[in-house]
Amino acid sequence: MSDKSQPPEDTDEIPAERPVYDGPAVTIEEEMKTSYLDYAMSVIVSRAIPDLRDGLKPVHRRILYAMHETGNTHDKPYRKSARPVGDVMGKYHPHGDSAIYDALVRMAQDFSMSLPLLDGQGNFGSMDGDNAAAMRYTEVRMDKPASALLADIEKDTVNFQDNYDGKDREPTVLPARFPNMLVNGAGGIAVGMATNIPPHNLGEVVDATLALIDNP
């Protein structure tokens, strides 16, 4: 019997040669700068900072649009909060349901927003920090101001984009007939950037907007 090692009979057991990179040289410093900037912009645009045009973060925009699509408007009966949460998670926002429900709850709290966008029924928390009841116990529908944010969206007033799996379309921004960011304020913490805008009175904001249009 020979002491020499025998080559494996199955060629699948032979380890593949390590691929050789023959592209341009990349320094660690440049790669870190580029990757960090790309990550920061992704967080800013896709998650943490609201859009100036409609004053909404993507999750808030998706909630309102999903409720608009299913007819969960202010002139219709309330629906279980779990319904819009499921619609948003399945079609537009592939993240945990708790993040979506937290955003939904905030839009229904009159102590969190100057002009609530959702009309909630049930326990939606308190100013003292009490949590809202579970989504299976609360009910919600759009409030009248939300209809003004979505008015004429079917008339090609805004651009649409593919959702995360390319099977549905969602608006990149809402038409917004009033400056929602100033009225309801905004807050968010991103990567290397943050915002905290207080809410303002709707009538005063509209008067100031008209004055600015007349005297730019």
C-alpha positions in Angstrom: 0.0 0.0 0.0 1.5 3.3 -1.1 2.0 6.2 1.4 1.4 8.8 -1.3 -1.8 10.8 -1.0 -4.3 9.9 -3.6 -6.1 12.7 -5.5 -9.9 12.8 -4.7 -12.0 10.8 -7.1 -14.8 13.3 -7.0 -13.8 16.5 -8.7 -16.4 18.5 -6.8 -14.3 18.1 -3.7 -11.4 20.0 -5.3 -11.5 23.6 -3.9 -12.0 26.2 -6.5 -9.2 28.7 -7.2 -9.6 32.0 -5.5 -10.7 34.6 -8.1 -8.2 37.3 -8.8 -9.5 40.9 -8.8 -8.2 42.8 -11.9 -10.3 46.0 -11.6 -9.0 49.4 -10.6 -7.3 49.9 -7.3 -9.6 51.0 -4.4 -8.3 52.6 -1.3 -9.9 51.9 2.1 -10.4 55.7 2.7 -12.3 56.3 -0.6 -14.4 53.2 -0.2 -15.4 54.2 3.4 -16.3 57.7 2.2 -18.4 56.5 -0.6 -20.2 53.7 1.3 -20.9 56.0 4.3 -22.3 58.7 2.1 -24.5 56.2 0.2 -25.8 54.8 3.4 -26.4 58.2 4.9 -28.4 59.3 1.8 -30.4 56.1 1.9 -31.4 56.6 5.5 -32.2 60.3 4.9 -34.3 59.8 1.7 -35.9 56.5 2.5 -36.6 56.5 6.2 -35.7 59.2 8.6 -36.2 62.7 7.3 -39.5 64.0 5.9 -39.9 65.4 2.4 -40.3 69.2 2.4 -43.0 69.0 -0.3 -45.6 67.0 1.7 -44.0 67.0 5.2 -44.1 63.2 5.4 -41.7 60.4 5.9 -42.1 57.4 3.6 -43.9 55.3 6.2 -46.5 58.0 6.8 -47.0 58.6 3.1 -47.5 54.9 2.5 -50.0 54.6 5.3 -52.1 57.5 3.9 -51.9 56.2 0.4 -52.8 52.6 1.4 -55.9 53.9 3.3 -56.8 56.1 0.3 -56.5 53.1 -2.0 -58.8 51.0 0.1 -61.4 53.7 0.7 -60.7 54.1 4.4 -61.6 57.8 4.2 -63.2 60.2 6.7 -66.7 59.7 5.4 -66.6 55.9 5.7 -66.8 53.7 8.8 -63.8 53.0 11.0 -61.7 49.9 10.3 -59.4 47.9 12.5 -56.0 49.5 12.7 -54.5 46.1 11.7 -56.0 46.4 8.3 -54.0 49.4 7.0 -50.9 48.2 8.8 -51.1 44.9 6.9 -51.7 46.7 3.6 -48.7 48.9 4.1 -46.4 46.1 5.2 -47.5 43.8 2.4 -47.4 46.2 -0.5 -45.1 49.1 0.3 -43.1 48.9 3.6 -41.5 45.4 4.1 -40.5 46.1 7.7 -42.0 45.1 11.1 -45.6 45.9 11.8 -44.7 47.7 15.1 -42.9 50.5 13.2 -45.9 51.0 10.9 -48.4 51.0 13.8 -46.3 53.5 15.8 -46.4 55.9 12.8 -50.1 55.4 12.4 -50.8 56.1 16.1 -48.8 59.3 16.0 -50.9 60.6 13.1 -54.1 60.1 15.1 -52.8 61.8 18.3 -54.1 65.4 18.7 -51.3 66.1 21.2 -48.6 65.0 18.7 -49.9 66.8 15.7 -51.4 70.3 15.3 -53.7 68.9 12.6 -54.2 65.1 13.0 -54.3 63.3 9.7 -56.0 60.2 11.0 -59.2 59.8 13.1 -58.7 57.1 15.7 -61.2 55.3 17.9 -60.0 53.6 21.0 -56.9 53.9 23.2 -54.2 55.8 21.1 -52.0 56.6 24.1 -51.6 59.8 26.1 -49.4 62.8 26.7 -48.0 61.1 29.8 -46.3 58.4 27.7 -48.9 55.7 27.9 -48.8 53.3 24.9 -51.6 52.8 22.5 -53.6 49.7 22.7 -52.7 46.8 20.3 -53.7 47.3 16.7 -56.4 44.6 17.0 -58.3 46.7 19.5 -58.1 50.2 17.9 -59.9 51.5 14.8 -58.9 54.2 12.4 -59.8 56.1 9.3 -58.4 59.1 7.5 -59.3 62.5 8.8 -60.4 65.4 6.6 -56.9 67.1 6.4 -55.5 63.9 5.0 -57.9 64.1 2.1 -56.4 67.5 1.2 -52.9 65.9 1.1 -54.2 63.3 -1.4 -56.5 65.4 -3.5 -56.1 64.9 -7.3 -53.5 62.2 -6.9 -55.3 60.3 -9.6 -54.7 63.1 -12.1 -51.0 62.6 -12.6 -50.1 65.4 -10.2 -47.2 63.6 -8.7 -44.7 60.9 -9.8 -45.0 57.3 -8.9 -42.3 54.6 -8.5 -42.2 50.8 -8.2 -42.6 49.4 -4.7 -39.9 47.2 -3.2 -40.8 44.1 -5.3 -41.9 45.9 -8.5 -45.5 44.6 -8.3 -47.2 47.8 -7.3 -46.8 51.5 -7.6 -46.6 54.1 -4.9 -46.3 58.0 -5.0 -42.9 59.6 -4.4 -44.7 62.5 -2.8 -48.3 63.5 -2.1 -50.0 66.5 -3.8 -50.5 68.3 -0.5 -52.8 71.3 -0.8 -51.4 72.8 2.4 -47.8 73.1 3.8 -48.0 70.1 6.1 -44.4 70.3 7.3 -45.0 73.7 8.8 -48.5 72.9 10.1 -47.7 69.6 11.8 -44.0 70.0 12.3 -41.5 67.3 11.7 -38.8 65.4 13.5 -36.3 62.8 12.6 -32.7 61.6 13.2 -30.7 60.3 10.3 -27.0 59.6 9.7 -25.1 62.9 10.1 -28.4 64.9 9.9 -31.4 65.6 12.1 -34.5 67.8 12.0 -37.0 69.1 14.6 -39.6 71.5 13.3 -42.4 72.6 15.7 -46.0 72.7 14.5 -47.7 76.0 13.6 -51.3 77.3 13.4 -53.0 76.4 10.1 -54.6 79.7 9.5 -51.4 81.6 10.2 -49.4 79.3 7.9 -51.9 79.9 5.1 -51.9 83.6 5.6 -48.1 83.7 5.6 -48.0 81.6 2.4 -50.4 83.9 0.6 -48.4 86.9 1.7 -45.2 85.3 0.4 -46.8 84.6 -2.9 -48.0 88.2 -3.3 -44.6 89.6 -2.1 -41.9 87.0 -2.9 
